[in-house]
Amino acid sequence: MDVTLFMVLLTIGSVASSLLTQAIKKTYENANKTYSSNMIALVNAAIVGGCGTIAVFIYKSMPLNPKNIVFLLMMVIATWVSCTIGYDKVIQTIAQLKANDGK
């Protein structure tokens, strides 16, 4: 796996994981249940980032050697961080812009 493929997978995984996280959070809110945003994002990142990377390994017939296992673990962590930080910061910025809009 090269850096370009890693970044493409990270971008796709981050977007998909962020959207899935928000859908699950809305479902929990509509059901009036408590939840932990970071745990939802972690589970989604593990599923989306990990399964997506494994699917690419299978599609490209890449061996599951120690180097690719490290890439797989890095993808899960990077997807989780980008999903958690990215979406929350965007929502926070939009809320701040709306709050300052009336001033």
N, C-alpha and C positions, 0 to 999 in steps of 0.2 A: 504494500500500500504506500502510495506517495502522498505528499503534503496536499496536492491539489485534490485528490480524491477524498482525503480526510476532511478538507474544508467544505467540499460540496456536500458530503454526508452530514457534516455538522450543521450546515445551514438548513438542509432539508429536515434533519432530525429536530433541530431547535424550533423551527416553525411548527412542525407537526406536534411536537411535545407541548409547546405553549398553547396551541389551540385545544388539544385534548385536555390539558390541565384546566383551562378555563371552562370547558364544557362540563367537566366533572365538578368543579367548584360551583357552577351555577346549579347543577343538579342537587348538590348538597344544600345549597342555600334555599332552593325551592322546597326541599324536604325538611327544612328547619333543623338540619343536623350540623353538629360542629365538625370541623376538619382542620387539618394542618396543611397549609399550602405547600410547605417545603417537602413534606412527606409525599403528597400527591405528585409533585414535580419529580421527586426522586424515583418513585415507582414508574411514572410515565417515561422518564429518561432511560431507565434501565430497560424497559420494554421496547420503546421506539428506537433509541440509539443502539441498543444491543442487537435487537432483531434485524434492524435495518443493515447494520454492519455485517452480521452473519449472512443475510440475504445477498449482499454484494460479494462476500467471500465465495458463496456457493455459485453465484452467477458468473463470476470471473474465474472460477476454478482455482482460487487461491488456497494454499495449504494453511491449516490451522497450526502454525508453528509458534514458538514463543514470541517472536517479533509481532506477529499478527494478533496474538492474545493481548499483548501490551496495547496495541492500537485499539482493540475492542474495549478494554478497560478505560483507556483514555477517552474514547468516544462517549461512553456512558457518563463519565465525570464531566466532560466538556458540554455535553447536551444538557445535563442537569444544571450546571452553573449558568449556561446561557439562557436556559428556559426560566430559571428562577430570577436571575438578575435582569434579563432583557425585558420581559413582559411587565414585571412589577415597576421597573423604572419608567417604562413608557406610560403606564397608567398613572403613576405619580406625577409625571410631567404634564399630562393632559389635565389632571385635577388642579395642578398649580396654575396652569394657563387659564382654566375656567374661573378659578378664584380671583385671578388678577384681571380678568376681562372687564369686570364691572368698575374697576378703579380708574 
